[in-house]
């Protein structure tokens, strides 16, 4: 059985991103990258409760939930994206696009893992619970921006061959963000509050994120 090596996977992803025509990465390696990278960042996110006198269970919960979040987000957006590719007459190129998107998702997870030590430093600097939430949101946003750039590099040949890929890629990013916000709401908490009961999901987990956000904004 082959072993997964984080360093070699990062190196492979970077080479494949910069020279997309020269190197392809096994879907199994990409899936492992998502699982491991997400678990590392998740464990670090969940450490907030333990460092502030709470339960260590949040470390385990978040190490499970971040890879789950990344995998489910990709899985839920792909059917819609496939239909759009078919409607645009690009269905025969969807497989190539899919490889680029999955590579981007793996890169996103590994970038999060590389930023995870910053989370620990921030926690140890006396961060509040709200501060921890904000900091992790910023890290996810930065990792998302970096992953988008990698995806665009992977799409370079497709973008040069047909301008419609650019529109579909933008739609894909929008779909990802839409699904990600809802799933992040469903799967919370990722950063466990030391004052809260230990729970894998909140009691209102299966509610609409956008309605909840609207109520918060409208007071």
N, C-alpha and C positions, 0 to 999 in steps of 0.2 A: 504494500500500500504506500503510495507516495505521501510524503510529508509536506505540510503547508509551511512555507517560510515567508514571514511577513516582509523581510528586507528584500528578498528576491521578487516578491509580488509587486512591491512598490516600484522597484527598478523596472520590472516588465511593463507596468502600467505607464510609467513615464516615457519609456522608449516607444511603446505602442501609440501613445498620445502624440509624441513629437514626430514619429515616422509611421503613420497609420498604414501605409501601404506595405510595410516591411515585416510587421509582426502582428500576429493574432494571439489572443490569450484564451485559454480553455475556459468555458463557462463554469466548470467546477472550481477553478482557481478564483474566478470572479466572485462566485457565490461565497467561497470561504473568506475572501477579502471583505465582503460585506458583513459576514457574520463576526469575524474577528475584530475588524476595525470598529464596527458598531458596538460590540461588547466591551471593548476597552473604553471607549468614550462613555458608554452607559454606566459602567462601573464607577468611573470617576465622577459622573454627575450625581450618582446615588450616594457618594461618600459624604455629601454635605450633612446628612442627618447624623451619621456616626461621629463626625468631627465636632458636632455641636451637642453631644450627649444623647443622641437618638439611636435608633436601631440600625444594625448593619444589614438588615434584610433588604433595604432599599438599594444597596450595591448590587445584590443578586437580581432583584426585580428589574432594575434599569439595564443591567447587562443583558438581560433577556429581551427587554422591550425595545431597545434602540435597533438591534438587527431586525426584529419583527416589524418595527415601524418602517424601516428602509425597504424590506422585502415586500410588505403589503402595499406600500405606496406605489412601487413599480408595477406590481401585479394588477392593481386596480385601474391604473391609468392606461395600461397597454392595450386592452380591447378597444377603447375609444380611439386611441391613436392609430390602431390598425385600420379601423373603419375609415378614418380620415385619409389615411394613405390610399386606401382603395378608392375612395370617392375622388381623390385628386389624380387617379390613374397611375399611382406609384406603388401599387401593391407588390409588384415584383421586386421592389427595392427595399421593402420593409425589413427583410431579414438582415440586410447590411446595416440599416438604421438601428435595428434592435441591438445588434452587437455593440454599436457605439454608445447607445443609451445605457446598456448594462455595464459597460466599461466605465462610464461616467458615474454610475451609482457606486461601483466598487471604489473608484477614486474618491468619491465623496466620503465614504466610510473610512478610508485610510487617511484622508486629510483630517477628519475629525479625531482619529486616533493620535495623529501627530500633534494636534493642538491640545490633547487632553491634559498634559502636564500643566498647561496654563490654568486649567480649571482648578487643579489642586492648589497652585500658588495663590489663586484668587480666593479660594475658600479659606486658606490659612492666614490670609491678610485681614480676617475679621469681617467677611462678607455677611450681609443679612440674607434672609431667605429670598426676598424680592430681588436683591442684588444678584444672587446666584441664578435666579431665573433669567434675569436680563442678560447676564454675562453669557450663559449658555445659548440663549437665543442669538446673540451676536456671533458666537463661534459657529453655530449652524449656518447663519447667513453668509459668513465669510467662506466657509467650506463649500456652500452651495454655489457661490460665485466662481470659486476656483474650479469646481467640477464642471460648471457650464462651459468654461473655457476649454477644458479637456474634451468635452463632448463636441464642441465646435471644431476642434482640431481633428477629431475622429471623423467628423462629417465633411472634412475639407473637400474630398473628391466628389461627394454627393452634391455639395453646395455649388461646386464648379460646373457640374453636369446639368443641373436643373435648379433654377431659382426658387421653385416651389418648395424645395426642402427647407429653405430658410424660414418660410412662413410656417411650415409644419413643425419645425424645431421650436419656434417661438410659442406655438400652440401647445407643444409638448411640455415646455417649461411651465406654462400657465396651468395645465392640467396637473402637473406634479405638485405645484404649490397649493392648488385647490384641494387635492386629495390629502396632501401632507398636513395641512392645517386641521382638517377634520380628524385624521387619524391621531395626530398629536393630542388632540382634545380627548379622544376616546381612550387612549392608552395612558394618560397622565395618572399619577404623578411620575415624572422622571427624576426630579430633584425632591427627595423626600423632606418634608418639614419635620424637625425634631420634636415638635409639639403635637403633631398629627398622629392618628392611629396608623399602625402599620397595615397597609392594604396594597394589593397588587393593582387594583383599579379603583377609581372613585365610585361612590354609589350612583352618581349621575353620568357614568361613563358613556352610555349609549344614548346621548342626546345630541342635538345639532349644535356644532361649534359656532356657526355663523349667527344663529339666533341668540346664543349666549353672549357672543361678542357684541352684538347689536344692543342687547339689554344693558351690558356694561357701559358702552359708549353713550347710550341715551339716559343712563342713570336710573 
